[in-house]
Amino acid sequence: MKAIAVVIMGVLVSSTLTAGERSSRPAEMPQTVEQGQTSIAERYLFDLAQASKRARSKGYILMAAGAALTVGGLIIMGGVEDEGGMGEFFEYLGGITLVAGGLACVAAGGGALAIASGPERRYAVIRSISDPAEKERASREALTALSRSGKTKRYIMSGVLSALAVYSLVATSDPQSALIPGALVAVTLLTKSREERTYARFLAEEGERNEVIHLGLGLGPRGGFRLVLTASF
């Protein structure tokens, strides 16, 4: 079983290198932008694309962690005695869980490395536009669309975590069981995405007011949670 684990480790490492080679091709971007020849919107979009590309490189870490989990799970499964007891069953089940989680991490990391992010794809398209006015308009639209997409994903994730918190509370009847997912909901709601922060900085430099509605989650005076809605105009 250990030999199989070593073979799988080699396959995972080779897939990491292959994914890294693929990730360097689809979103080739210049390292600098001539600010005198580009608009403010294009410059912010370029910075966002560069930041997204750097963030995708963390896929190597995810793949390495997934490989370690997979090998660890295989080693655990290989060391289980074939006696049919409940202890051996749960130990084998734990090994399977580690292998499944490790493979999922490897797949997620490989996808992050191989697939260009939304800002990268947007900027690659805008770079091909020759008309300055059209490029400026397209850059503004791209920043707006990416900000809305980032906010939508954030709200969807907070909804999923909220459902998990409610399920934990109902299933266990213990308020403490909802603390972790509830805290994650608050963090998700209050932490803006990279796209939203970039768009806010762009609007601030342009001197425009960002009319937005903020949704927050906090602790109530008698325990539990309360929803806070604020609007800025």
C-alpha positions as CSV (number, residue, x, y, z in Angstrom):
1,M,0.0,0.0,0.0
2,K,2.9,2.4,0.7
3,A,4.3,1.7,-2.7
4,I,0.9,2.6,-4.2
5,A,0.9,5.8,-2.1
6,V,4.4,6.7,-3.5
7,V,3.1,6.1,-7.1
8,I,0.1,8.3,-6.5
9,M,2.2,11.0,-5.0
10,G,4.3,11.0,-8.1
11,V,1.2,11.3,-10.3
12,L,-0.1,14.2,-8.2
13,V,3.3,16.0,-8.4
14,S,3.4,15.6,-12.1
15,S,-0.1,16.8,-12.5
16,T,0.8,19.9,-10.4
17,L,3.7,20.7,-12.8
18,T,1.4,20.2,-15.8
19,A,-1.2,22.4,-14.4
20,G,1.4,25.1,-13.7
21,E,2.5,25.0,-17.3
22,R,-1.1,25.3,-18.6
23,S,-1.8,28.2,-16.2
24,S,1.1,30.3,-17.7
25,R,-0.4,30.3,-21.1
26,P,-4.0,31.6,-21.2
27,A,-3.6,34.9,-19.4
28,E,-0.2,36.3,-20.4
29,M,-0.2,40.0,-19.4
30,P,2.4,42.7,-19.4
31,Q,4.0,43.4,-16.1
32,T,3.6,47.1,-16.3
33,V,1.0,49.5,-17.8
34,E,1.9,52.8,-19.5
35,Q,-0.2,55.0,-17.3
36,G,0.1,57.9,-19.7
37,Q,-1.5,55.8,-22.4
38,T,-4.2,54.1,-20.4
39,S,-7.3,55.3,-18.6
40,I,-7.9,55.0,-14.9
41,A,-10.4,52.3,-15.4
42,E,-8.0,50.2,-17.5
43,R,-5.3,50.6,-14.9
44,Y,-7.5,49.4,-12.1
45,L,-8.6,46.5,-14.2
46,F,-5.0,45.6,-14.9
47,D,-4.2,45.7,-11.2
48,L,-7.2,43.5,-10.4
49,A,-6.2,41.0,-13.1
50,Q,-2.6,40.9,-11.8
51,A,-3.8,40.3,-8.2
52,S,-6.1,37.5,-9.4
53,K,-3.3,35.9,-11.3
54,R,-1.1,35.9,-8.2
55,A,-3.9,34.5,-6.1
56,R,-4.3,31.6,-8.5
57,S,-0.7,30.5,-7.8
58,K,-1.9,29.4,-4.3
59,G,-3.3,26.4,-6.2
60,Y,0.1,24.8,-5.8
61,I,-0.3,24.9,-2.0
62,L,-3.8,23.4,-2.3
63,M,-2.5,20.6,-4.5
64,A,0.4,19.9,-2.2
65,A,-2.0,19.7,0.8
66,G,-4.3,17.4,-1.2
67,A,-1.4,15.1,-2.1
68,A,-0.4,14.9,1.5
69,L,-4.0,14.1,2.6
70,T,-4.3,11.5,-0.1
71,V,-1.1,9.7,0.8
72,G,-2.0,9.8,4.5
73,G,-5.4,8.3,3.8
74,L,-3.9,5.5,1.7
75,I,-1.3,4.8,4.5
76,I,-4.1,4.6,7.1
77,M,-6.2,2.3,4.9
78,G,-3.2,0.1,4.3
79,G,-2.5,-0.3,8.0
80,V,-6.1,-1.4,8.9
81,E,-6.2,-5.0,10.1
82,D,-8.8,-7.1,8.3
83,E,-10.7,-8.2,11.4
84,G,-14.1,-6.7,10.7
85,G,-14.4,-4.8,13.9
86,M,-16.1,-1.4,14.3
87,G,-12.8,0.2,15.2
88,E,-11.2,-1.0,12.0
89,F,-14.3,0.0,10.0
90,F,-14.2,3.6,11.3
91,E,-10.4,3.8,10.8
92,Y,-10.8,2.6,7.2
93,L,-13.7,5.1,6.7
94,G,-11.4,7.9,8.0
95,G,-8.8,6.9,5.5
96,I,-11.3,7.0,2.7
97,T,-12.5,10.4,3.8
98,L,-8.9,11.7,3.8
99,V,-8.3,10.3,0.3
100,A,-11.6,11.9,-1.0
101,G,-10.8,15.2,0.6
102,G,-7.2,15.1,-0.8
103,L,-8.3,14.4,-4.3
104,A,-10.9,17.2,-4.1
105,C,-8.1,19.6,-3.0
106,V,-5.9,18.4,-5.9
107,A,-8.7,19.0,-8.4
108,A,-9.6,22.4,-6.9
109,G,-5.9,23.5,-7.0
110,G,-5.4,22.2,-10.5
111,G,-8.5,24.1,-11.7
112,A,-7.3,27.3,-10.1
113,L,-3.9,27.0,-11.8
114,A,-5.3,26.0,-15.2
115,I,-8.3,28.3,-15.5
116,A,-7.8,32.0,-15.9
117,S,-9.9,34.2,-13.5
118,G,-12.7,36.5,-14.6
119,P,-10.6,39.7,-14.3
120,E,-7.8,38.1,-16.4
121,R,-10.1,37.1,-19.1
122,R,-11.8,40.5,-19.1
123,Y,-8.5,42.3,-19.3
124,A,-7.2,40.0,-22.1
125,V,-10.3,41.0,-24.2
126,I,-10.0,44.7,-23.4
127,R,-6.3,44.8,-24.4
128,S,-7.3,43.9,-27.9
129,I,-9.4,47.0,-28.3
130,S,-7.7,49.7,-30.2
131,D,-10.1,52.6,-29.8
132,P,-9.3,54.5,-26.5
133,A,-12.9,55.6,-25.9
134,E,-14.2,52.1,-26.5
135,K,-11.5,50.6,-24.2
136,E,-12.3,53.1,-21.5
137,R,-16.0,52.2,-21.7
138,A,-15.3,48.5,-21.7
139,S,-13.0,48.8,-18.7
140,R,-15.6,50.6,-16.7
141,E,-18.2,48.0,-17.6
142,A,-15.8,45.2,-16.7
143,L,-15.1,46.7,-13.2
144,T,-18.8,47.2,-12.6
145,A,-19.7,43.7,-13.7
146,L,-16.8,42.1,-11.7
147,S,-17.8,44.0,-8.6
148,R,-21.4,42.8,-8.8
149,S,-20.3,39.3,-9.5
150,G,-18.0,39.3,-6.4
151,K,-20.9,40.7,-4.2
152,T,-23.3,38.0,-5.6
153,K,-20.9,35.2,-4.8
154,R,-20.3,36.6,-1.3
155,Y,-24.1,36.7,-0.6
156,I,-24.6,33.2,-2.0
157,M,-21.8,31.9,0.3
158,S,-23.3,33.7,3.3
159,G,-26.7,32.2,2.5
160,V,-25.2,28.7,2.4
161,L,-23.5,29.3,5.7
162,S,-26.6,30.7,7.2
163,A,-28.5,27.6,6.2
164,L,-25.8,25.5,7.8
165,A,-26.1,27.5,11.0
166,V,-29.8,27.1,11.1
167,Y,-29.5,23.4,10.4
168,S,-26.9,23.0,13.2
169,L,-29.2,24.9,15.6
170,V,-32.3,22.8,14.8
171,A,-30.5,19.5,14.6
172,T,-28.7,19.8,17.9
173,S,-30.9,22.2,19.9
174,D,-27.6,23.7,21.1
175,P,-27.0,27.4,20.4
176,Q,-23.3,26.9,20.5
177,S,-23.4,24.6,17.5
178,A,-24.3,27.6,15.3
179,L,-21.5,29.8,16.5
180,I,-18.8,28.8,14.0
181,P,-21.1,28.9,10.9
182,G,-22.7,32.1,12.2
183,A,-19.3,33.7,12.7
184,L,-18.4,32.7,9.1
185,V,-21.6,34.3,7.9
186,A,-20.5,37.6,9.6
187,V,-17.0,37.4,8.1
188,T,-18.4,36.7,4.6
189,L,-20.9,39.5,4.8
190,L,-18.5,42.1,6.2
191,T,-15.4,41.2,4.1
192,K,-15.8,42.6,0.6
193,S,-14.3,40.7,-2.3
194,R,-11.2,41.8,-4.2
195,E,-13.4,43.0,-7.1
196,E,-15.6,45.1,-4.8
197,R,-12.6,46.7,-3.1
198,T,-11.0,47.5,-6.4
199,Y,-14.2,49.0,-7.8
200,A,-14.6,51.1,-4.7
201,R,-11.1,52.5,-5.0
202,F,-11.7,53.3,-8.7
203,L,-14.9,55.2,-7.8
204,A,-13.1,57.1,-5.1
205,E,-10.3,58.2,-7.4
206,E,-12.9,59.2,-10.0
207,G,-14.7,61.3,-7.3
208,E,-17.9,59.3,-7.6
209,R,-20.1,58.3,-4.7
210,N,-20.6,54.6,-4.3
211,E,-24.3,54.2,-3.4
212,V,-24.4,50.8,-1.8
213,I,-26.3,48.8,0.8
214,H,-24.4,46.9,3.4
215,L,-25.7,43.8,5.1
216,G,-24.1,42.7,8.4
217,L,-24.6,40.2,11.1
218,G,-23.9,40.8,14.8
219,L,-24.6,39.5,18.3
220,G,-27.9,40.5,19.9
221,P,-28.2,42.0,23.4
222,R,-29.7,38.7,24.7
223,G,-27.6,36.3,22.8
224,G,-28.2,35.0,19.3
225,F,-27.7,37.0,16.2
226,R,-29.2,40.1,14.7
227,L,-29.2,41.4,11.1
228,V,-27.9,44.9,10.5
229,L,-28.8,46.8,7.3
230,T,-27.0,50.0,6.4
231,A,-27.2,52.2,3.3
232,S,-24.8,54.9,2.1
233,F,-25.8,57.5,-0.4
